[in-house]
Amino acid sequence: MIWGVVIFICAVGFPVLRAQTSETPEKAEIQGQQFEQSPNPQSTEKNSGETETKKIETETKQEEPLNGEGITVIGDSVILGVEPYLKEKLPKITVDGKIGRQMSQAQDVVNGLKQQGKLGDHIIIELGTNGPFKKEHLRNLLTSLSDAKQVLLVTTRVPKKWQNQVNPTIKEVASEFSNTKVVDWYAASEGKGNYFYEDGVHLKPDGSKYYASLLIEALQEK
């Protein structure tokens, strides 16, 4: 009789125990799935918003047009004629031009502008119209400007014998400095005699506008 009861309990209990055991992994799996929920939607939305804002800010900076701030031009009488057209497009530009200025005087001009806080990190040098200069003078000048982001040297067009000495010197020395590029006015003005006054050096309004556009284009190049 006792053995019959034991057999009966085992027969009834085993299926129940088996059912409970077989259900346990499924319940655990469901609970695990519920526990491993997706990230907080608010957090994801916030991160997405921050990324989009940074993207817009970056694009705005890249597309922001030049206004002349941080740009300094040093030159002679040629740049004095171009100055109004530069300032028309770049109102905050600093232009320091002087009649008869030589390249050998440029270092003093740079030092003076630096002391006054007027020397930008984008610098254009238009000199050579009034005479030749030694490579060492230009090399020393560019060395003093090695911290500038961009230096542009402009070749000259002048019906004088030194023209063919000045322009090769500018190109040769400029190639030694990674932050320096040449704006080849001599090449750009070829065949455009109508842009010049009778002296073949100074520019009429159309010529000055064209000269200014070349400088602005060079400033925008990476």
Disulfide bonds with the S-S distance in Angstrom:
none
